Amino acid sequence: MNEKMKDEKLDLLFQSILSLASIDECYNFFEDLCTVPELQEMSRRLYAAKLLSENCIYNEIAEKTGLSTATISRVNRCLKYGADGYATILARLKVQAQTTDAEDTGAAQG
C-alpha cells in the first residue's frame, strides 16, 4: 500500500476486518460500516477481477456486473500492475473452492 495512505485509522479498519470470523460477522460489520451501494460497488469490482482473471471480455463483464468499461479497465490495471491485492484474494478463493469441492466429493464417497 502507498505509504502516504497508511495511518492509525486505516490500521484500525484493517485489523477489524481481519478479526471477523464468519460470513455473518462480515455482513453485520459491513452493513454497519458501508452503504448498500458502496458494498455493491466493491462486490462488482471484485467479481470483475475474477472474470478478468478467467479471461472474460470487457463487454461480457460489463453486462454481468453493470460496471462501466472504464471501471473494468481500472480493475484490469490493478490486476496487472497493482499491489497484487486482487491476485492474492482470487488465489485464496480458488484454493478454498478446491478444498470445499474435495471435501464435498469425499463426503459423498464416504
Steps between C-alpha positions, in 0.01 A plus 500: 500500500604851437690609810331841484163335564607300804373635828351394831140520374566271203692261724193485727274429202721222365555344843123503547446322169765243585323426829176393330443127534204421274296614203223607738744717698615655170143576398429662838820706509485619141128576526583735786811642331388550139196599304334238282624671179859504635484127575348425161771701324781322686347159430459583129866604476617179665273297272642687201852410616394136522353510150808677361721231654283246316569687172148634453465795265409851615154502337406174670627629836311828456184304427543270801603769749345825383843664521622744238782388274709781658459341844572156357814643342607640838446160664703342221787748556496410869517130410795555269693782667350548846598386847376143434204540735253353251744225400553398862129480575413321176773239557377436854139475390602250232679284760197522731269391217726207414518396865122523535451299180741233624324484839160476331624221273651316797178531701296372206727198465519434875 
